[in-house]
Amino acid sequence: MSTKEEIDALTAFLPHLAAEDFSPVKEWKGAKRTKSMAITTPWPDYEQAVRDFFEAASAPCWMDGRYLQFEAGEMLEDEARVRNASLDEIRIMLTWCVRGERFCDGHWASVIKAGHIRRLLERLVVIRSEMDSE
């Protein structure tokens, strides 16, 4: 079970990452043609808040090594499922969000822009308030 403090650490990012005018990428770097005519692959230079959030979301308390077994990407696409997700399901989806950047440059930006991170954090806010009610 995640602690109130661990949930608070993540949900503190919600106002910034969910702001309507927030752009997660400062600039795309690379994508240049070298003298040998090879083209370098572009990569994002993320805003500090994005790097800080994904570092916090990478804490062991949020990671679930079984995330691929649960088709976490499909879970995130189902907004009703996210709205009702358990802490274990949030861990699965967060792990997919965190790990995706390793395999696809720009993944973090895409999960932020798609609203997946906002919805996960909003669900954590609800879970956190329920902890206070108990």
Secondary structure, DSSP 8 states (H G I E B T S, - for coil): ---HHHHHHHHTTHHHHT-TT--SEEEEE---B-TTS-B---EEEE-HHHHHHHHHHTSGGG--TTGGGGTHHHHHH-HHHHHT--HHHHHHHHHHHHHHHHHSTTHHHHHHHTTHHHHHHHHHHHHHHHHHH-
